[in-house]
Amino acid sequence: MNKIYRILPVIHAFVGVGAIAGGLGAILNPNEPMGMSTQYLKNSPFDNFFIPGLILFTVIGLGNILSAILFRYKLKYQGYISSIFSWALIIWIVVQCIMLWAIGILHILYFIIGLIEALLSFLILLEQRLFPANIVLLIYNKFKKA
């Protein structure tokens, strides 16, 4: 379990730094961040990348950095904190693919990273016997006895 407490904050920091960079690029140049045309947003509710960049910067970027920092304190509810930002990344990627009508290698990579974060977060909840892991354990033990 100590490996999870060493690996997961590194993953959160990696995602956070990348999201801060990408979000900042979209905030500073909302009409063509990193060379990406606003034409990609034709199927989305946005005219430019400012609002998506702001969300990427704050929720995905700062959220993952915060989660990584909080691992230092070994909080009782760290599994929940980590899980929230893991699922935020997964949802972000899915919504982004829907709005852009495109799936690239980075989408797949970050979706998998989000799933890994979510799995590791669940293992923390499992170790601490916190919801929903406690219910999974209860069901598992009932089937094991049968």
Phi and psi in radians as a Rosetta constraint file:
Dihedral C 1 N 2 CA 2 C 2 CIRCULARHARMONIC -1.074 0.35
Dihedral N 2 CA 2 C 2 N 3 CIRCULARHARMONIC -0.532 0.35
Dihedral C 2 N 3 CA 3 C 3 CIRCULARHARMONIC -1.083 0.35
Dihedral N 3 CA 3 C 3 N 4 CIRCULARHARMONIC -0.690 0.35
Dihedral C 3 N 4 CA 4 C 4 CIRCULARHARMONIC -1.095 0.35
Dihedral N 4 CA 4 C 4 N 5 CIRCULARHARMONIC -0.709 0.35
Dihedral C 4 N 5 CA 5 C 5 CIRCULARHARMONIC -1.243 0.35
Dihedral N 5 CA 5 C 5 N 6 CIRCULARHARMONIC -0.221 0.35
Dihedral C 5 N 6 CA 6 C 6 CIRCULARHARMONIC -1.711 0.35
Dihedral N 6 CA 6 C 6 N 7 CIRCULARHARMONIC -0.635 0.35
Dihedral C 6 N 7 CA 7 C 7 CIRCULARHARMONIC -1.384 0.35
Dihedral N 7 CA 7 C 7 N 8 CIRCULARHARMONIC -0.811 0.35
Dihedral C 7 N 8 CA 8 C 8 CIRCULARHARMONIC -1.072 0.35
Dihedral N 8 CA 8 C 8 N 9 CIRCULARHARMONIC -0.735 0.35
Dihedral C 8 N 9 CA 9 C 9 CIRCULARHARMONIC -1.141 0.35
Dihedral N 9 CA 9 C 9 N 10 CIRCULARHARMONIC -0.529 0.35
Dihedral C 9 N 10 CA 10 C 10 CIRCULARHARMONIC -1.156 0.35
Dihedral N 10 CA 10 C 10 N 11 CIRCULARHARMONIC -0.746 0.35
Dihedral C 10 N 11 CA 11 C 11 CIRCULARHARMONIC -1.110 0.35
Dihedral N 11 CA 11 C 11 N 12 CIRCULARHARMONIC -0.782 0.35
Dihedral C 11 N 12 CA 12 C 12 CIRCULARHARMONIC -1.042 0.35
Dihedral N 12 CA 12 C 12 N 13 CIRCULARHARMONIC -0.745 0.35
Dihedral C 12 N 13 CA 13 C 13 CIRCULARHARMONIC -1.116 0.35
Dihedral N 13 CA 13 C 13 N 14 CIRCULARHARMONIC -0.741 0.35
Dihedral C 13 N 14 CA 14 C 14 CIRCULARHARMONIC -1.034 0.35
Dihedral N 14 CA 14 C 14 N 15 CIRCULARHARMONIC -0.871 0.35
Dihedral C 14 N 15 CA 15 C 15 CIRCULARHARMONIC -1.106 0.35
Dihedral N 15 CA 15 C 15 N 16 CIRCULARHARMONIC -0.757 0.35
Dihedral C 15 N 16 CA 16 C 16 CIRCULARHARMONIC -1.080 0.35
Dihedral N 16 CA 16 C 16 N 17 CIRCULARHARMONIC -0.808 0.35
Dihedral C 16 N 17 CA 17 C 17 CIRCULARHARMONIC -1.104 0.35
Dihedral N 17 CA 17 C 17 N 18 CIRCULARHARMONIC -0.769 0.35
Dihedral C 17 N 18 CA 18 C 18 CIRCULARHARMONIC -1.106 0.35
Dihedral N 18 CA 18 C 18 N 19 CIRCULARHARMONIC -0.706 0.35
Dihedral C 18 N 19 CA 19 C 19 CIRCULARHARMONIC -1.224 0.35
Dihedral N 19 CA 19 C 19 N 20 CIRCULARHARMONIC -0.630 0.35
Dihedral C 19 N 20 CA 20 C 20 CIRCULARHARMONIC -1.122 0.35
Dihedral N 20 CA 20 C 20 N 21 CIRCULARHARMONIC -0.758 0.35
Dihedral C 20 N 21 CA 21 C 21 CIRCULARHARMONIC -1.105 0.35
Dihedral N 21 CA 21 C 21 N 22 CIRCULARHARMONIC -0.840 0.35
Dihedral C 21 N 22 CA 22 C 22 CIRCULARHARMONIC -1.137 0.35
Dihedral N 22 CA 22 C 22 N 23 CIRCULARHARMONIC -0.742 0.35
Dihedral C 22 N 23 CA 23 C 23 CIRCULARHARMONIC -1.136 0.35
Dihedral N 23 CA 23 C 23 N 24 CIRCULARHARMONIC -0.721 0.35
Dihedral C 23 N 24 CA 24 C 24 CIRCULARHARMONIC -1.119 0.35
Dihedral N 24 CA 24 C 24 N 25 CIRCULARHARMONIC -0.682 0.35
Dihedral C 24 N 25 CA 25 C 25 CIRCULARHARMONIC -1.057 0.35
Dihedral N 25 CA 25 C 25 N 26 CIRCULARHARMONIC -0.712 0.35
Dihedral C 25 N 26 CA 26 C 26 CIRCULARHARMONIC -1.282 0.35
Dihedral N 26 CA 26 C 26 N 27 CIRCULARHARMONIC -0.572 0.35
Dihedral C 26 N 27 CA 27 C 27 CIRCULARHARMONIC -1.246 0.35
Dihedral N 27 CA 27 C 27 N 28 CIRCULARHARMONIC -0.767 0.35
Dihedral C 27 N 28 CA 28 C 28 CIRCULARHARMONIC -1.292 0.35
Dihedral N 28 CA 28 C 28 N 29 CIRCULARHARMONIC -0.530 0.35
Dihedral C 28 N 29 CA 29 C 29 CIRCULARHARMONIC -2.371 0.35
Dihedral N 29 CA 29 C 29 N 30 CIRCULARHARMONIC 1.284 0.35
Dihedral C 29 N 30 CA 30 C 30 CIRCULARHARMONIC -1.174 0.35
Dihedral N 30 CA 30 C 30 N 31 CIRCULARHARMONIC -0.310 0.35
Dihedral C 30 N 31 CA 31 C 31 CIRCULARHARMONIC -1.553 0.35
Dihedral N 31 CA 31 C 31 N 32 CIRCULARHARMONIC -0.337 0.35
Dihedral C 31 N 32 CA 32 C 32 CIRCULARHARMONIC -2.768 0.35
Dihedral N 32 CA 32 C 32 N 33 CIRCULARHARMONIC 1.083 0.35
Dihedral C 32 N 33 CA 33 C 33 CIRCULARHARMONIC -1.179 0.35
Dihedral N 33 CA 33 C 33 N 34 CIRCULARHARMONIC 2.222 0.35
Dihedral C 33 N 34 CA 34 C 34 CIRCULARHARMONIC 0.880 0.35
Dihedral N 34 CA 34 C 34 N 35 CIRCULARHARMONIC 0.621 0.35
Dihedral C 34 N 35 CA 35 C 35 CIRCULARHARMONIC 1.419 0.35
Dihedral N 35 CA 35 C 35 N 36 CIRCULARHARMONIC 0.100 0.35
Dihedral C 35 N 36 CA 36 C 36 CIRCULARHARMONIC -1.547 0.35
Dihedral N 36 CA 36 C 36 N 37 CIRCULARHARMONIC 2.182 0.35
Dihedral C 36 N 37 CA 37 C 37 CIRCULARHARMONIC -1.307 0.35
Dihedral N 37 CA 37 C 37 N 38 CIRCULARHARMONIC 2.603 0.35
Dihedral C 37 N 38 CA 38 C 38 CIRCULARHARMONIC -1.200 0.35
Dihedral N 38 CA 38 C 38 N 39 CIRCULARHARMONIC -0.159 0.35
Dihedral C 38 N 39 CA 39 C 39 CIRCULARHARMONIC -1.017 0.35
Dihedral N 39 CA 39 C 39 N 40 CIRCULARHARMONIC -0.521 0.35
Dihedral C 39 N 40 CA 40 C 40 CIRCULARHARMONIC -1.135 0.35
Dihedral N 40 CA 40 C 40 N 41 CIRCULARHARMONIC -0.348 0.35
Dihedral C 40 N 41 CA 41 C 41 CIRCULARHARMONIC -1.579 0.35
Dihedral N 41 CA 41 C 41 N 42 CIRCULARHARMONIC 0.160 0.35
Dihedral C 41 N 42 CA 42 C 42 CIRCULARHARMONIC -1.057 0.35
Dihedral N 42 CA 42 C 42 N 43 CIRCULARHARMONIC -0.449 0.35
Dihedral C 42 N 43 CA 43 C 43 CIRCULARHARMONIC -1.774 0.35
Dihedral N 43 CA 43 C 43 N 44 CIRCULARHARMONIC 0.304 0.35
Dihedral C 43 N 44 CA 44 C 44 CIRCULARHARMONIC -2.091 0.35
Dihedral N 44 CA 44 C 44 N 45 CIRCULARHARMONIC 2.950 0.35
Dihedral C 44 N 45 CA 45 C 45 CIRCULARHARMONIC -1.418 0.35
Dihedral N 45 CA 45 C 45 N 46 CIRCULARHARMONIC 0.088 0.35
Dihedral C 45 N 46 CA 46 C 46 CIRCULARHARMONIC -1.853 0.35
Dihedral N 46 CA 46 C 46 N 47 CIRCULARHARMONIC 2.524 0.35
Dihedral C 46 N 47 CA 47 C 47 CIRCULARHARMONIC -1.570 0.35
Dihedral N 47 CA 47 C 47 N 48 CIRCULARHARMONIC -0.465 0.35
Dihedral C 47 N 48 CA 48 C 48 CIRCULARHARMONIC -2.533 0.35
Dihedral N 48 CA 48 C 48 N 49 CIRCULARHARMONIC -3.061 0.35
Dihedral C 48 N 49 CA 49 C 49 CIRCULARHARMONIC -1.653 0.35
Dihedral N 49 CA 49 C 49 N 50 CIRCULARHARMONIC 0.181 0.35
Dihedral C 49 N 50 CA 50 C 50 CIRCULARHARMONIC -1.106 0.35
Dihedral N 50 CA 50 C 50 N 51 CIRCULARHARMONIC -0.933 0.35
Dihedral C 50 N 51 CA 51 C 51 CIRCULARHARMONIC -1.135 0.35
Dihedral N 51 CA 51 C 51 N 52 CIRCULARHARMONIC -0.825 0.35
Dihedral C 51 N 52 CA 52 C 52 CIRCULARHARMONIC -1.032 0.35
Dihedral N 52 CA 52 C 52 N 53 CIRCULARHARMONIC -0.646 0.35
Dihedral C 52 N 53 CA 53 C 53 CIRCULARHARMONIC -1.148 0.35
Dihedral N 53 CA 53 C 53 N 54 CIRCULARHARMONIC -0.685 0.35
Dihedral C 53 N 54 CA 54 C 54 CIRCULARHARMONIC -1.116 0.35
Dihedral N 54 CA 54 C 54 N 55 CIRCULARHARMONIC -0.745 0.35
Dihedral C 54 N 55 CA 55 C 55 CIRCULARHARMONIC -1.145 0.35
Dihedral N 55 CA 55 C 55 N 56 CIRCULARHARMONIC -0.780 0.35
Dihedral C 55 N 56 CA 56 C 56 CIRCULARHARMONIC -1.056 0.35
Dihedral N 56 CA 56 C 56 N 57 CIRCULARHARMONIC -0.796 0.35
Dihedral C 56 N 57 CA 57 C 57 CIRCULARHARMONIC -1.092 0.35
Dihedral N 57 CA 57 C 57 N 58 CIRCULARHARMONIC -0.857 0.35
Dihedral C 57 N 58 CA 58 C 58 CIRCULARHARMONIC -1.420 0.35
Dihedral N 58 CA 58 C 58 N 59 CIRCULARHARMONIC -1.005 0.35
Dihedral C 58 N 59 CA 59 C 59 CIRCULARHARMONIC -1.257 0.35
Dihedral N 59 CA 59 C 59 N 60 CIRCULARHARMONIC -0.944 0.35
Dihedral C 59 N 60 CA 60 C 60 CIRCULARHARMONIC -1.350 0.35
Dihedral N 60 CA 60 C 60 N 61 CIRCULARHARMONIC -0.807 0.35
Dihedral C 60 N 61 CA 61 C 61 CIRCULARHARMONIC -1.229 0.35
Dihedral N 61 CA 61 C 61 N 62 CIRCULARHARMONIC -1.179 0.35
Dihedral C 61 N 62 CA 62 C 62 CIRCULARHARMONIC -1.135 0.35
Dihedral N 62 CA 62 C 62 N 63 CIRCULARHARMONIC -0.603 0.35
Dihedral C 62 N 63 CA 63 C 63 CIRCULARHARMONIC -1.077 0.35
Dihedral N 63 CA 63 C 63 N 64 CIRCULARHARMONIC -0.792 0.35
Dihedral C 63 N 64 CA 64 C 64 CIRCULARHARMONIC -1.215 0.35
Dihedral N 64 CA 64 C 64 N 65 CIRCULARHARMONIC -0.639 0.35
Dihedral C 64 N 65 CA 65 C 65 CIRCULARHARMONIC -1.107 0.35
Dihedral N 65 CA 65 C 65 N 66 CIRCULARHARMONIC -0.792 0.35
Dihedral C 65 N 66 CA 66 C 66 CIRCULARHARMONIC -1.023 0.35
Dihedral N 66 CA 66 C 66 N 67 CIRCULARHARMONIC -0.798 0.35
Dihedral C 66 N 67 CA 67 C 67 CIRCULARHARMONIC -1.053 0.35
Dihedral N 67 CA 67 C 67 N 68 CIRCULARHARMONIC -0.728 0.35
Dihedral C 67 N 68 CA 68 C 68 CIRCULARHARMONIC -1.106 0.35
Dihedral N 68 CA 68 C 68 N 69 CIRCULARHARMONIC -0.752 0.35
Dihedral C 68 N 69 CA 69 C 69 CIRCULARHARMONIC -1.136 0.35
Dihedral N 69 CA 69 C 69 N 70 CIRCULARHARMONIC -0.708 0.35
Dihedral C 69 N 70 CA 70 C 70 CIRCULARHARMONIC -1.170 0.35
Dihedral N 70 CA 70 C 70 N 71 CIRCULARHARMONIC -0.315 0.35
Dihedral C 70 N 71 CA 71 C 71 CIRCULARHARMONIC -1.076 0.35
Dihedral N 71 CA 71 C 71 N 72 CIRCULARHARMONIC -0.474 0.35
Dihedral C 71 N 72 CA 72 C 72 CIRCULARHARMONIC -1.056 0.35
Dihedral N 72 CA 72 C 72 N 73 CIRCULARHARMONIC -0.481 0.35
Dihedral C 72 N 73 CA 73 C 73 CIRCULARHARMONIC -1.664 0.35
Dihedral N 73 CA 73 C 73 N 74 CIRCULARHARMONIC -0.052 0.35
Dihedral C 73 N 74 CA 74 C 74 CIRCULARHARMONIC 0.776 0.35
Dihedral N 74 CA 74 C 74 N 75 CIRCULARHARMONIC 0.979 0.35
Dihedral C 74 N 75 CA 75 C 75 CIRCULARHARMONIC -1.174 0.35
Dihedral N 75 CA 75 C 75 N 76 CIRCULARHARMONIC 2.625 0.35
Dihedral C 75 N 76 CA 76 C 76 CIRCULARHARMONIC -1.066 0.35
Dihedral N 76 CA 76 C 76 N 77 CIRCULARHARMONIC -0.630 0.35
Dihedral C 76 N 77 CA 77 C 77 CIRCULARHARMONIC -1.761 0.35
Dihedral N 77 CA 77 C 77 N 78 CIRCULARHARMONIC 0.405 0.35
Dihedral C 77 N 78 CA 78 C 78 CIRCULARHARMONIC -1.030 0.35
Dihedral N 78 CA 78 C 78 N 79 CIRCULARHARMONIC -0.622 0.35
Dihedral C 78 N 79 CA 79 C 79 CIRCULARHARMONIC -1.044 0.35
Dihedral N 79 CA 79 C 79 N 80 CIRCULARHARMONIC -0.679 0.35
Dihedral C 79 N 80 CA 80 C 80 CIRCULARHARMONIC -1.211 0.35
Dihedral N 80 CA 80 C 80 N 81 CIRCULARHARMONIC -0.782 0.35
Dihedral C 80 N 81 CA 81 C 81 CIRCULARHARMONIC -1.031 0.35
Dihedral N 81 CA 81 C 81 N 82 CIRCULARHARMONIC -0.843 0.35
Dihedral C 81 N 82 CA 82 C 82 CIRCULARHARMONIC -1.111 0.35
Dihedral N 82 CA 82 C 82 N 83 CIRCULARHARMONIC -0.713 0.35
Dihedral C 82 N 83 CA 83 C 83 CIRCULARHARMONIC -1.121 0.35
Dihedral N 83 CA 83 C 83 N 84 CIRCULARHARMONIC -0.716 0.35
Dihedral C 83 N 84 CA 84 C 84 CIRCULARHARMONIC -1.007 0.35
Dihedral N 84 CA 84 C 84 N 85 CIRCULARHARMONIC -0.816 0.35
Dihedral C 84 N 85 CA 85 C 85 CIRCULARHARMONIC -1.361 0.35
Dihedral N 85 CA 85 C 85 N 86 CIRCULARHARMONIC -0.409 0.35
Dihedral C 85 N 86 CA 86 C 86 CIRCULARHARMONIC -1.163 0.35
Dihedral N 86 CA 86 C 86 N 87 CIRCULARHARMONIC -0.848 0.35
Dihedral C 86 N 87 CA 87 C 87 CIRCULARHARMONIC -1.226 0.35
Dihedral N 87 CA 87 C 87 N 88 CIRCULARHARMONIC -0.525 0.35
Dihedral C 87 N 88 CA 88 C 88 CIRCULARHARMONIC -1.074 0.35
Dihedral N 88 CA 88 C 88 N 89 CIRCULARHARMONIC -0.717 0.35
Dihedral C 88 N 89 CA 89 C 89 CIRCULARHARMONIC -1.120 0.35
Dihedral N 89 CA 89 C 89 N 90 CIRCULARHARMONIC -0.787 0.35
Dihedral C 89 N 90 CA 90 C 90 CIRCULARHARMONIC -1.070 0.35
Dihedral N 90 CA 90 C 90 N 91 CIRCULARHARMONIC -0.821 0.35
Dihedral C 90 N 91 CA 91 C 91 CIRCULARHARMONIC -1.117 0.35
Dihedral N 91 CA 91 C 91 N 92 CIRCULARHARMONIC -0.721 0.35
Dihedral C 91 N 92 CA 92 C 92 CIRCULARHARMONIC -0.990 0.35
Dihedral N 92 CA 92 C 92 N 93 CIRCULARHARMONIC -0.808 0.35
Dihedral C 92 N 93 CA 93 C 93 CIRCULARHARMONIC -1.145 0.35
Dihedral N 93 CA 93 C 93 N 94 CIRCULARHARMONIC -0.774 0.35
Dihedral C 93 N 94 CA 94 C 94 CIRCULARHARMONIC -1.092 0.35
Dihedral N 94 CA 94 C 94 N 95 CIRCULARHARMONIC -0.839 0.35
Dihedral C 94 N 95 CA 95 C 95 CIRCULARHARMONIC -1.110 0.35
Dihedral N 95 CA 95 C 95 N 96 CIRCULARHARMONIC -0.702 0.35
Dihedral C 95 N 96 CA 96 C 96 CIRCULARHARMONIC -1.069 0.35
Dihedral N 96 CA 96 C 96 N 97 CIRCULARHARMONIC -0.773 0.35
Dihedral C 96 N 97 CA 97 C 97 CIRCULARHARMONIC -1.107 0.35
Dihedral N 97 CA 97 C 97 N 98 CIRCULARHARMONIC -0.682 0.35
Dihedral C 97 N 98 CA 98 C 98 CIRCULARHARMONIC -1.148 0.35
Dihedral N 98 CA 98 C 98 N 99 CIRCULARHARMONIC -0.802 0.35
Dihedral C 98 N 99 CA 99 C 99 CIRCULARHARMONIC -1.206 0.35
Dihedral N 99 CA 99 C 99 N 100 CIRCULARHARMONIC -0.630 0.35
Dihedral C 99 N 100 CA 100 C 100 CIRCULARHARMONIC -1.491 0.35
Dihedral N 100 CA 100 C 100 N 101 CIRCULARHARMONIC -0.243 0.35
Dihedral C 100 N 101 CA 101 C 101 CIRCULARHARMONIC 0.929 0.35
Dihedral N 101 CA 101 C 101 N 102 CIRCULARHARMONIC 0.795 0.35
Dihedral C 101 N 102 CA 102 C 102 CIRCULARHARMONIC -2.696 0.35
Dihedral N 102 CA 102 C 102 N 103 CIRCULARHARMONIC 2.607 0.35
Dihedral C 102 N 103 CA 103 C 103 CIRCULARHARMONIC -2.298 0.35
Dihedral N 103 CA 103 C 103 N 104 CIRCULARHARMONIC 2.089 0.35
Dihedral C 103 N 104 CA 104 C 104 CIRCULARHARMONIC -1.969 0.35
Dihedral N 104 CA 104 C 104 N 105 CIRCULARHARMONIC 3.056 0.35
Dihedral C 104 N 105 CA 105 C 105 CIRCULARHARMONIC -1.083 0.35
Dihedral N 105 CA 105 C 105 N 106 CIRCULARHARMONIC -0.631 0.35
Dihedral C 105 N 106 CA 106 C 106 CIRCULARHARMONIC -1.187 0.35
Dihedral N 106 CA 106 C 106 N 107 CIRCULARHARMONIC -0.578 0.35
Dihedral C 106 N 107 CA 107 C 107 CIRCULARHARMONIC -1.084 0.35
Dihedral N 107 CA 107 C 107 N 108 CIRCULARHARMONIC -0.816 0.35
Dihedral C 107 N 108 CA 108 C 108 CIRCULARHARMONIC -1.101 0.35
Dihedral N 108 CA 108 C 108 N 109 CIRCULARHARMONIC -0.798 0.35
Dihedral C 108 N 109 CA 109 C 109 CIRCULARHARMONIC -1.053 0.35
Dihedral N 109 CA 109 C 109 N 110 CIRCULARHARMONIC -0.858 0.35
Dihedral C 109 N 110 CA 110 C 110 CIRCULARHARMONIC -1.251 0.35
Dihedral N 110 CA 110 C 110 N 111 CIRCULARHARMONIC -0.511 0.35
Dihedral C 110 N 111 CA 111 C 111 CIRCULARHARMONIC -1.102 0.35
Dihedral N 111 CA 111 C 111 N 112 CIRCULARHARMONIC -0.792 0.35
Dihedral C 111 N 112 CA 112 C 112 CIRCULARHARMONIC -1.124 0.35
Dihedral N 112 CA 112 C 112 N 113 CIRCULARHARMONIC -0.723 0.35
Dihedral C 112 N 113 CA 113 C 113 CIRCULARHARMONIC -1.061 0.35
Dihedral N 113 CA 113 C 113 N 114 CIRCULARHARMONIC -0.736 0.35
Dihedral C 113 N 114 CA 114 C 114 CIRCULARHARMONIC -1.066 0.35
Dihedral N 114 CA 114 C 114 N 115 CIRCULARHARMONIC -0.723 0.35
Dihedral C 114 N 115 CA 115 C 115 CIRCULARHARMONIC -1.128 0.35
Dihedral N 115 CA 115 C 115 N 116 CIRCULARHARMONIC -0.689 0.35
Dihedral C 115 N 116 CA 116 C 116 CIRCULARHARMONIC -1.117 0.35
Dihedral N 116 CA 116 C 116 N 117 CIRCULARHARMONIC -0.783 0.35
Dihedral C 116 N 117 CA 117 C 117 CIRCULARHARMONIC -1.017 0.35
Dihedral N 117 CA 117 C 117 N 118 CIRCULARHARMONIC -0.782 0.35
Dihedral C 117 N 118 CA 118 C 118 CIRCULARHARMONIC -1.118 0.35
Dihedral N 118 CA 118 C 118 N 119 CIRCULARHARMONIC -0.717 0.35
Dihedral C 118 N 119 CA 119 C 119 CIRCULARHARMONIC -1.123 0.35
Dihedral N 119 CA 119 C 119 N 120 CIRCULARHARMONIC -0.804 0.35
Dihedral C 119 N 120 CA 120 C 120 CIRCULARHARMONIC -1.132 0.35
Dihedral N 120 CA 120 C 120 N 121 CIRCULARHARMONIC -0.644 0.35
Dihedral C 120 N 121 CA 121 C 121 CIRCULARHARMONIC -1.107 0.35
Dihedral N 121 CA 121 C 121 N 122 CIRCULARHARMONIC -0.724 0.35
Dihedral C 121 N 122 CA 122 C 122 CIRCULARHARMONIC -1.110 0.35
Dihedral N 122 CA 122 C 122 N 123 CIRCULARHARMONIC -0.657 0.35
Dihedral C 122 N 123 CA 123 C 123 CIRCULARHARMONIC -1.124 0.35
Dihedral N 123 CA 123 C 123 N 124 CIRCULARHARMONIC -0.594 0.35
Dihedral C 123 N 124 CA 124 C 124 CIRCULARHARMONIC -1.134 0.35
Dihedral N 124 CA 124 C 124 N 125 CIRCULARHARMONIC -0.789 0.35
Dihedral C 124 N 125 CA 125 C 125 CIRCULARHARMONIC -1.090 0.35
Dihedral N 125 CA 125 C 125 N 126 CIRCULARHARMONIC -0.630 0.35
Dihedral C 125 N 126 CA 126 C 126 CIRCULARHARMONIC -1.139 0.35
Dihedral N 126 CA 126 C 126 N 127 CIRCULARHARMONIC -0.774 0.35
Dihedral C 126 N 127 CA 127 C 127 CIRCULARHARMONIC -1.083 0.35
Dihedral N 127 CA 127 C 127 N 128 CIRCULARHARMONIC -0.669 0.35
Dihedral C 127 N 128 CA 128 C 128 CIRCULARHARMONIC -1.538 0.35
Dihedral N 128 CA 128 C 128 N 129 CIRCULARHARMONIC -0.036 0.35
Dihedral C 128 N 129 CA 129 C 129 CIRCULARHARMONIC 1.011 0.35
Dihedral N 129 CA 129 C 129 N 130 CIRCULARHARMONIC 0.730 0.35
Dihedral C 129 N 130 CA 130 C 130 CIRCULARHARMONIC -1.768 0.35
Dihedral N 130 CA 130 C 130 N 131 CIRCULARHARMONIC 2.756 0.35
Dihedral C 130 N 131 CA 131 C 131 CIRCULARHARMONIC -1.047 0.35
Dihedral N 131 CA 131 C 131 N 132 CIRCULARHARMONIC 2.447 0.35
Dihedral C 131 N 132 CA 132 C 132 CIRCULARHARMONIC -1.560 0.35
Dihedral N 132 CA 132 C 132 N 133 CIRCULARHARMONIC -0.009 0.35
Dihedral C 132 N 133 CA 133 C 133 CIRCULARHARMONIC -1.094 0.35
Dihedral N 133 CA 133 C 133 N 134 CIRCULARHARMONIC -0.589 0.35
Dihedral C 133 N 134 CA 134 C 134 CIRCULARHARMONIC -1.106 0.35
Dihedral N 134 CA 134 C 134 N 135 CIRCULARHARMONIC -0.597 0.35
Dihedral C 134 N 135 CA 135 C 135 CIRCULARHARMONIC -1.245 0.35
Dihedral N 135 CA 135 C 135 N 136 CIRCULARHARMONIC -0.718 0.35
Dihedral C 135 N 136 CA 136 C 136 CIRCULARHARMONIC -1.044 0.35
Dihedral N 136 CA 136 C 136 N 137 CIRCULARHARMONIC -0.762 0.35
Dihedral C 136 N 137 CA 137 C 137 CIRCULARHARMONIC -1.107 0.35
Dihedral N 137 CA 137 C 137 N 138 CIRCULARHARMONIC -0.721 0.35
Dihedral C 137 N 138 CA 138 C 138 CIRCULARHARMONIC -1.080 0.35
Dihedral N 138 CA 138 C 138 N 139 CIRCULARHARMONIC -0.794 0.35
Dihedral C 138 N 139 CA 139 C 139 CIRCULARHARMONIC -1.133 0.35
Dihedral N 139 CA 139 C 139 N 140 CIRCULARHARMONIC -0.766 0.35
Dihedral C 139 N 140 CA 140 C 140 CIRCULARHARMONIC -1.035 0.35
Dihedral N 140 CA 140 C 140 N 141 CIRCULARHARMONIC -0.792 0.35
Dihedral C 140 N 141 CA 141 C 141 CIRCULARHARMONIC -1.161 0.35
Dihedral N 141 CA 141 C 141 N 142 CIRCULARHARMONIC -0.591 0.35
Dihedral C 141 N 142 CA 142 C 142 CIRCULARHARMONIC -1.163 0.35
Dihedral N 142 CA 142 C 142 N 143 CIRCULARHARMONIC -0.731 0.35
Dihedral C 142 N 143 CA 143 C 143 CIRCULARHARMONIC -1.229 0.35
Dihedral N 143 CA 143 C 143 N 144 CIRCULARHARMONIC -0.569 0.35
Dihedral C 143 N 144 CA 144 C 144 CIRCULARHARMONIC -1.147 0.35
Dihedral N 144 CA 144 C 144 N 145 CIRCULARHARMONIC -0.651 0.35
Dihedral C 144 N 145 CA 145 C 145 CIRCULARHARMONIC -1.297 0.35
Dihedral N 145 CA 145 C 145 N 146 CIRCULARHARMONIC -0.493 0.35
